């Protein structure tokens, strides 16, 4: 029977058995290398209240929680996408952080170019004299 994926959907390589973990959404037992781990920030304070407190100078704690999902739940929650066969063969990271582009309202400030000015030549230098320049 043909294999759908070269690694059979796991990251363990040639390690043998590995521990099983529970999915945080449905409770299914999943091999650790096959599970999808997602780290999300969690704050015990609601967002609008946290913004007001931060304006007043208070420090609002943020905790990072790592959740483990089975493949079915990760696809259902939108963490992973179902990809075509050609896309599956590409070795790209799926969980990249979104690229943030800063929007600038004003054009960038450029420095004015400096023009090189030549010092004024004295009369002897203009006449092609070899001696010391004459003092005016």
PyMOL commands that set and color helices and strands:
alter all, ss='L'
color gray80, all
select helices_A, chain A and resi 47-55+71-76+85-89+123-127
alter helices_A, ss='H'
color red, helices_A
select strands_A, chain A and resi 20-22+29-31+36-42+63-69
alter strands_A, ss='S'
color yellow, strands_A
deselect
rebuild
show_as cartoon
